[in-house]
Amino acid sequence: MGKRKASGLRKSLYNLLTNEDIISLKADIRAIKADLSVFRFNDGPCTCYVDATDTIYVRGDVFPDNEYSVHPRDMMSARAVLAHEYYGHRKYQGTPLKQQSWNDEFRASYMAARNAPGLSDQDRMLLVLDAMERAKSAGVDIKWNRFMRSVVYGNDYQ
């Protein structure tokens, strides 16, 4: 069973989501205009998308734990993580990229930043920075495009 996940120093996946958490996460899912029917809460191995079942599992690791890290992946909001899974992985279900490879994860964060509605400027910035970190950790040099520069440095960036 292939799973795709956004991982980092986030809250533990073993923390059960409360009813209040789930209500808040459902609001995030509606805000990004995602299909709520593909999300399962407190189920699955971690917060991830599973191609074989077309399911996004959401666990406690959907929430940031940025108290100990400044890595973009650790700081992303739950909404940004949900967008990463939905607009980055689900929208590319069955494509030939190896699941959890740097370029699969790069694409997931980049495409979520570019295409998901309802994200804050901070969410988009952290998703772009996460994409760049994924490439960097694989030793791949990515040329910043206009979209990336405007999201990270502001709309006035030339």
C-alpha positions in Angstrom: 0.0 0.0 0.0 1.7 3.2 -1.1 1.3 6.2 1.1 2.3 9.8 0.5 2.9 12.0 3.5 4.1 15.4 4.6 6.4 14.6 7.5 8.6 16.6 9.8 8.6 17.6 13.4 4.9 17.9 13.8 2.6 16.8 16.6 2.6 13.1 17.2 0.5 11.0 14.9 -0.5 9.1 18.0 -2.4 12.1 19.4 -6.0 11.4 18.7 -7.9 14.2 17.1 -10.7 15.6 19.3 -14.2 16.4 18.1 -13.2 20.0 18.1 -10.1 19.3 16.1 -12.1 17.4 13.5 -14.7 20.2 13.3 -11.8 22.7 12.7 -10.1 20.4 10.1 -13.4 20.0 8.2 -13.7 23.8 8.1 -10.1 23.9 6.6 -11.1 21.2 4.1 -14.1 23.3 3.0 -11.9 26.4 2.9 -9.6 24.7 0.3 -12.7 23.4 -1.6 -11.6 19.8 -1.2 -14.0 16.8 -1.4 -14.6 16.0 2.3 -15.6 12.4 1.4 -12.0 11.3 0.8 -10.8 12.3 4.3 -10.7 9.9 7.2 -9.9 11.1 10.7 -8.0 9.2 13.4 -7.5 6.3 11.0 -4.7 5.2 8.8 -0.9 5.1 9.4 -0.4 8.9 9.5 -1.5 12.1 7.8 -1.1 10.9 4.2 -2.7 10.2 0.9 -3.1 6.5 -0.2 -3.3 6.1 -4.0 -4.8 2.6 -3.9 -7.8 3.6 -1.8 -8.0 7.3 -2.9 -8.1 8.2 0.8 -6.5 11.0 2.7 -5.9 9.9 6.3 -5.7 12.6 8.9 -4.1 12.1 12.3 -2.5 14.2 15.0 0.6 14.9 12.9 -1.5 17.2 10.7 -0.8 19.9 13.3 2.5 21.8 13.5 4.9 21.5 16.4 7.1 24.5 15.4 8.2 25.1 18.9 11.4 23.1 18.1 12.0 23.8 14.5 12.1 26.5 11.8 11.8 24.0 8.9 8.9 25.0 6.6 7.4 21.5 6.8 7.3 21.7 10.6 5.7 25.1 10.6 3.0 24.5 8.0 -0.6 24.9 9.2 -3.0 22.0 9.2 -4.7 23.7 6.2 -1.5 23.8 4.3 -0.8 20.1 5.0 -4.3 19.2 3.9 -3.8 21.1 0.7 -0.4 19.3 0.2 -2.2 16.0 0.4 -5.3 17.0 -1.7 -3.9 19.3 -4.4 -0.4 17.9 -4.4 -0.9 14.1 -4.1 -4.5 13.3 -4.8 -4.7 15.4 -7.9 -1.8 13.4 -9.3 -3.0 10.0 -8.3 -1.4 7.2 -10.3 1.3 9.3 -11.9 4.7 7.6 -12.5 6.6 9.5 -9.8 7.8 7.2 -7.1 5.7 7.9 -4.0 7.5 9.8 -1.3 10.4 10.6 -3.7 11.8 14.2 -3.5 10.1 15.2 -6.7 6.7 13.7 -5.7 6.9 15.7 -2.5 8.2 18.8 -4.3 5.3 18.7 -6.7 2.8 18.2 -3.9 3.9 21.3 -2.0 4.5 23.4 -5.1 1.1 22.5 -6.7 -0.7 23.0 -3.4 0.9 26.5 -3.0 0.0 27.3 -6.6 -3.5 25.8 -6.9 -5.3 25.4 -3.5 -7.8 28.1 -2.8 -8.3 29.4 0.8 -4.6 29.4 1.8 -3.0 32.3 3.6 0.1 34.0 2.2 2.0 32.3 5.0 0.6 28.9 4.0 1.7 29.4 0.4 5.1 30.7 1.4 5.8 27.7 3.6 4.6 25.3 0.9 7.0 26.8 -1.6 9.8 26.7 0.9 9.0 23.1 1.7 9.2 22.3 -2.0 12.6 23.9 -2.3 13.8 22.1 0.9 12.7 18.8 -0.6 14.8 19.5 -3.8 17.8 20.7 -1.7 17.8 17.6 0.5 18.0 15.5 -2.7 20.9 17.6 -4.0 18.7 19.1 -6.8 19.1 22.7 -7.8 15.7 24.3 -8.7 15.6 27.6 -10.4 13.1 29.9 -8.7 10.3 31.1 -11.0 8.3 34.3 -10.8 5.5 32.6 -8.8 7.9 31.2 -6.2 9.7 34.6 -5.8 6.5 36.5 -5.4 5.1 34.1 -2.8 8.3 34.1 -0.7 9.5 37.7 -1.2 6.2 39.5 -1.9 4.2 40.5 -5.0 6.5 43.5 -5.7 9.5 41.2 -6.2 10.9 41.5 -9.7 
